[in-house]
Amino acid sequence: DVLWMISYALEIPNTPMWVGFNSKFIEDFNTAQQKICYLTPINDSPTGKEVVLQTMKESQKIADELGEKCINVIYDLAIAKVAMQIQASEKPTYDNLFIHLGAFHIMIAYF
C-alpha cells in the first residue's frame, strides 16, 4: 500500500489505481471475482426516508439472493445519516447492512 501511495504521489507514469496496482503483485486463486451492482434508479429525493428505506430493503434482498449474511451499502453523507438513523431505530431489522460513506466523503474528512 505504501509503495502505491508513493508511486501515485510522485505521479509516476502509468501507475494504476490501488486495486489494479495490487492485482499486479498479488496472486490469489482462492478469491472469487467480485461483482459490483447498482440499484434501479428511484425518481425521488435520495434523502427521503422512504427512498432510503427502499434502498436498504433492496440491499437486503440482494444479500439474500447471494446467500450472504451481510452486505456493504455505500451512501453519500446526507443519505448515510438517514440510513443510520433508520438502522438504529429499527434494530435488529437492518443489522446485516454495513453502511459506510463513499470515497469522496471519506476523502473530504481529511481536508
Helices and strands as residue ranges (DSSP letters): H 2-9, H 18-23, H 49-66, E 71-75, H 77-89, E 97-101, H 103-108
